[in-house]
């Protein structure tokens, strides 16, 4: 059995609380690194492309409708290739 903590007040043990909190944080970090979020998709939806570019969904739809970025179409769905978005960024940079 563990020796009483110096930080124990009544029935409250701060060291136990900190250990439990540290374990929860570590578990979440392990889940983020090992989980499906670690895979970055090459094709993005219009909404995801908006987040990638820091723009609204509507703004990306205008880029698509204006033919400023190529799209990948599958059935009725529209996707944008991350590489094309990166190329668009490079092409529209000004000095």
N, C-alpha and C positions, 0 to 999 in steps of 0.2 A: 504494500500500500504506500502511496506517495506521502511524503512528509508534508505537513501543513505549509501552505504558501505564505510568504511574507506579506503578500498583497491580499490576503483573504480578510474580508470584512463581513462578520456575521456568517451567513450561508452563501455569500457571493464571493467567487474566486475568479479574479481578473485574469490570472494566468490560464486557467481552463478556458475562459471565454476567448482569449487571444489565440490559443491553440486551435480551438474549434473554428474560429474565423479564418485563421491561416490555412487550415485544411480545406475549407470551402472555397477559398480563393484559388488555391492550388488545383483543386478538382475542376473548377471552371476553366482555368487556363489550360489544363490538360485537354479538356473537351474541345476547346476552340482550336488548339493546335492539331489534334488528331482527328477532329470531326470533318464533315463534308465541307465546312466553310473554308478549309485549307486549299480546296481546289478552286481555281479561278476559271470561270467559263470563258471561252473565246467569243462566243456569240451572246449578245445581250439583248434583252427586250428593250422596247422604247423607253420604258420607265427606268430600267437599269442603266441604259445609256445616258439618260438624263442625270442620274446620280453620279455616274462616272465623269461626266463633263461638268458637273456642277450647274446644270441648267434644268429647266422644267421639262416635263413630258411634252407639253405643247411646243416648246422651243425646238425640241428634237424632231417632232412631227413636221415642223416647218422646214427643217434642214432636209428631211427625207422627201417631203413633197416638192421642194425646190431642186431636188437632184444634187444637192451639195455633198451628200454622203451616200455611198453605195449601200444597198440592203441585201439581205439574204431572205428569201421568202420560202416558207414551207406551208403548204396549204394556204390558209388565210392569215397566218402569223408572219409578222415582220421582225427580223433580227438585224442587229448591227454588229459587225465584226470589230473587235477591239483594235485590231491593226489598222482598219480603215479610220476609226475614230482618232487614233494616234497620228495617222497620216494627215487627216483634216486639221488637227491641232497644229502640226508642223507647217502645213501649207498656209494657214491663216495667221501665223505669228508675224508681228511687225517689230521692227527695230526702233 
